[in-house]
């Protein structure tokens, strides 16, 4: 099961050539290979007869539940709240875009929920934390994550445009979608096909315009987002994978 372009991942020190060689060895030996994005499937065309596209899923059951709980943070900050959850890695998230948006719209609250900010761009991280309308929460318990998303007015997946993200399909996309909340995305070509149901922006200026647009009409496409996300839970993926295994 190939979920990322591992050769391009730069979070830790690694030998890209060795990663590529080892992955090719795994692909040669495997009888069945699944990939989580269209781009990954294209990358693996040498093994096309045994490569199958099986998209990432999300914990849609947990995020679909109505939640009245309000974490303390949201009792203190002003609305609207523009937020995301997940690992805050600089090779994924576009911290500079978030910084520009936060400075341009001091009337919005930006919540970055998840594991500690990991960034080689230390000055950007430090500047973000100093902004009065940016809130970096640190680790969030899995059980509390739906409550955070429930308190967002717009969910964001502000990723960088780079090789690694070219093949990425974040789990959080379906978890945001099942809530019906509006979503604005950057840097993830695999999600561009869904832009009729959410905002897909190029750069900070367009990102701000997209968020503003969805704040003005948050219910547009809500039922369609929920309906689509219901088909992308882990139970659905297990069934899909089992069908492929049975055919071997």
TORROKE-700682 format. One record per residue (C-alpha): residue number from 1; residue in one letter; z negated, y negated, x negated. Coordinates in steps of 0.1 Angstrom, whole numbers, plus 5000, padded with zeros to 4 digits. Each point is the difference from the previous one (the first is absolute). Layout:
<nodes>
pos/code/Z/Y/X
NUM/A/Z/Y/X
...
</nodes>
This chain:
<nodes>
pos/code/Z/Y/X
1/X/5000/5000/5000
2/X/5012/4968/4983
3/X/4983/4969/5014
4/X/5008/4974/4973
5/X/5023/4991/4972
6/X/4974/5011/4974
7/X/5022/4992/4970
8/X/4998/4963/5011
9/X/4962/4999/5007
10/X/4983/4977/4976
11/X/4964/5001/5012
12/X/4989/5021/4970
13/X/5013/5007/4966
14/X/5026/5028/5002
15/X/5030/5014/4983
16/X/5029/4994/5024
17/X/5023/5023/4982
18/X/4975/5028/5002
19/X/4994/4994/5037
20/X/5037/5002/5007
21/X/5004/5032/4980
22/X/4970/5017/5017
23/X/5012/4989/5034
24/X/5034/5015/4993
25/X/4984/5033/4990
26/X/4980/5000/5033
27/X/5031/4993/5020
28/X/5019/5028/4982
29/X/4973/5025/5008
30/X/4992/4990/5036
31/X/5017/5017/5030
32/X/4993/4971/5023
33/X/4996/4963/4991
34/X/4989/4972/5024
35/X/5003/4963/4994
36/X/4985/4971/5019
37/X/5028/4975/4998
38/X/5038/4998/5002
39/X/5002/4985/4965
40/X/4980/5029/4985
41/X/5024/5024/5017
42/X/5029/4982/4984
43/X/4983/5001/4966
44/X/4997/5038/5004
45/X/5036/5007/5010
46/X/5004/5024/4971
47/X/4978/5024/5021
48/X/5014/4989/5034
49/X/5002/5035/5014
50/X/4962/5004/5000
51/X/4989/4964/5004
52/X/4989/4989/5035
53/X/4988/4965/5012
54/X/4966/5002/5016
55/X/4986/4965/5005
56/X/4964/4991/4993
57/X/4977/5002/5029
58/X/4967/4981/5008
59/X/4967/5007/5016
60/X/5013/4987/5033
61/X/4973/5017/5021
62/X/4973/4980/4983
63/X/5018/4967/5002
64/X/5011/5005/5036
65/X/4965/5000/5013
66/X/4987/4968/5016
67/X/4973/4985/4979
68/X/4975/4973/5011
69/X/4981/5000/4966
70/X/5005/4968/4981
71/X/4991/5002/4962
72/X/4977/4971/4989
73/X/5028/4984/4980
74/X/5019/4991/5032
75/X/4970/4983/5016
76/X/5001/4975/4971
77/X/5037/4992/4995
78/X/5024/4979/5021
79/X/5030/5013/5018
80/X/5028/5008/4997
81/X/4993/5029/4976
82/X/5029/5013/4979
83/X/4990/5033/4984
84/X/5007/5032/4982
85/X/4981/5030/4989
86/X/5005/5025/4971
87/X/5000/5001/4963
88/X/5005/4965/4985
89/X/5022/5009/4971
90/X/5021/4973/4983
91/X/5030/5023/4995
92/X/5001/5003/5038
93/X/4986/4968/5016
94/X/5016/4966/4994
95/X/4969/4980/4992
96/X/5020/4969/4992
97/X/5016/5001/5035
98/X/4966/5003/5016
99/X/4987/4971/4979
100/X/5029/4978/5010
101/X/4996/5009/5037
102/X/4963/4994/4999
103/X/5004/4966/4984
104/X/5028/4990/5024
105/X/4979/5010/5030
106/X/4963/4992/4994
107/X/4995/5003/5037
108/X/5007/5038/4998
109/X/4974/5025/4988
110/X/5014/5027/4976
111/X/4981/5033/4998
112/X/5008/5025/4973
113/X/4980/5031/5009
114/X/4997/5029/4976
115/X/4992/5012/4966
116/X/4994/4974/4973
117/X/5029/4979/4989
118/X/5018/5016/4971
119/X/5023/4975/4982
120/X/5013/4993/4965
121/X/5006/4965/5014
122/X/4963/4991/4997
123/X/5006/4963/5005
124/X/5017/5006/5033
125/X/4972/5022/5012
126/X/4974/4975/4990
127/X/5019/4972/5017
128/X/5002/5020/5032
129/X/4963/5007/5001
130/X/4993/4963/4996
131/X/5020/4990/5030
132/X/4977/4993/5030
133/X/5022/5017/5025
134/X/5006/5032/4981
135/X/4974/5028/5004
136/X/5001/5031/4977
137/X/4977/5026/5016
138/X/4998/5027/4974
139/X/4999/5037/5011
140/X/5000/5006/5037
141/X/4987/5032/5015
142/X/5028/5021/5015
143/X/4982/4999/5034
144/X/4998/4962/5000
145/X/5037/4994/4991
146/X/5013/5001/5036
147/X/4974/4973/5009
148/X/5013/4977/4973
149/X/5036/5004/5012
150/X/4989/4995/5036
151/X/4987/4965/4989
152/X/5032/4990/4983
153/X/5024/4977/5020
154/X/5029/5009/4978
155/X/5001/5031/4977
156/X/5018/4995/4967
157/X/5014/5023/4973
158/X/5009/4974/4973
159/X/5016/5021/4973
160/X/5019/4990/4970
161/X/5037/5005/4996
162/X/5002/5026/4972
163/X/5012/5034/4991
164/X/4968/5018/5010
165/X/4998/4984/5035
166/X/5037/5007/5005
167/X/4991/5036/5007
168/X/4966/4994/5017
169/X/4991/5007/5036
170/X/4964/4990/5005
171/X/4977/5020/5023
172/X/4985/4969/5014
173/X/5033/4990/5017
174/X/4995/5026/5028
175/X/4963/4992/5002
176/X/5008/4963/5005
177/X/5028/5009/5025
178/X/4978/5022/5022
179/X/4977/4970/5007
180/X/5029/4980/5014
181/X/4991/4971/4977
182/X/5029/4980/4986
183/X/5009/5008/4964
184/X/5017/4980/4972
185/X/5014/5019/4970
186/X/5015/4991/4966
187/X/5014/5020/4971
188/X/5004/5033/5018
189/X/5037/5008/5008
190/X/4990/5033/5016
191/X/4983/4980/5028
192/X/5029/4976/5006
193/X/5015/5023/5026
194/X/4971/4992/5023
195/X/5004/4962/4998
196/X/5008/4998/5037
197/X/4964/5010/5006
198/X/4984/4980/4972
199/X/5007/4972/4976
200/X/5017/5007/4967
201/X/4999/4970/4976
202/X/5016/4991/4967
203/X/4977/4977/4980
204/X/4970/4979/5009
205/X/5017/4974/5021
206/X/5016/5025/5023
207/X/4967/5020/5001
208/X/4982/4969/5013
209/X/5026/4994/5026
210/X/4999/5037/5011
211/X/4963/5000/5004
212/X/5001/4967/5020
213/X/5027/5015/5022
214/X/4979/5031/5008
215/X/4968/4980/5005
216/X/5019/4981/5027
217/X/5011/5032/5017
218/X/4977/5028/4990
219/X/5008/5023/5030
220/X/5038/5001/4993
221/X/5009/5036/4993
222/X/4964/5012/5003
223/X/5007/5030/5023
224/X/5030/5010/4979
225/X/4979/5000/4968
226/X/4973/5022/5016
227/X/5026/5024/5015
228/X/5018/5005/4967
229/X/4967/5004/4980
230/X/4988/5027/5023
231/X/5027/5023/4985
232/X/4988/4994/4964
233/X/4965/5016/4998
234/X/4990/5028/4977
235/X/5003/5027/5027
236/X/5036/4990/5004
237/X/5006/5003/4962
238/X/4983/5034/4998
239/X/5024/5013/5028
240/X/5030/4985/4982
241/X/4990/5016/4966
242/X/4992/5034/5016
243/X/5035/5001/5015
244/X/5015/4995/4966
245/X/4978/5026/4984
246/X/5008/5026/5026
247/X/5037/4996/4994
248/X/4996/5010/4963
</nodes>
